């Protein structure tokens, strides 16, 4: 089984982060992992609201998030577990992740207030997305 690529934090680029979080589904997946505060199995984030993301799409989303340096993934048996690298990214690019996640939570990314992919669950963390 091949190993998973995780970039060193000094190799993480802001354009890769912006690309990874430009997709509303990936942003919602990352926000859910970030808010969980613990390792999340892929299957735990497969449902976003009333939508279920197919396994093939979910796998691609996790790969993009991982290769952008936003999450760390580890195999545990047949399960893949993911944890946020929020603190590391925040130390390297202060305020970047909070601004992006809060923009989705406020609905600023689609033009309608509160209609972003993270609403309403992310609303309580608008000032501090890591909580």
Secondary structure, DSSP 4 states (H G I P E B T S, - for coil): -PPPP---GGG--HHHHHHHHTSHHHHHHHHHHHHH-S-EEGGGGSEETTEE--HHHHHHHHHHHHHTTSEEEEEETTEEEEEE-HHHHHHHSTTHHHHHHHHHHHTTTTTSTT-STTTTGGGGGSS-TT-
